[in-house]
Amino acid sequence: RIYHKAVRQRHVLLSGCRDYETSADAVFDGRPNGALTKALVEVLRARTDSTWAQASSAIGTFLHEREYEQHPVLSGPGAMCSRIVFGGSEEA
């Protein structure tokens, strides 16, 4: 028998792309970066109080506007996705 114990998830996962896509490497300002990393940094610079859900949406827009063919994926419980990025347990 396999028993499944309910576990309270306390994390989010922000992936650079969907399962069938490839996360792009790129050069920004003469420096190599992952496109997701660059987008995340720019999004958080623009709005430091973003929730994970807001940041994920803004990252998708950033990538789309620059014609990257990847779509970030945010996974996790709704309560965690509503928390401020790197902001501890506060909810927006």
Secondary structure, DSSP 4 states (H G I P E B T S, - for coil): ------------EEESS-TTS-PPEEEETTEEEEHHHHHHHHHHHH-TT-BHHHHHHHHHHHHHHTT-----EEES-HHHHTBBTT-TT-B-
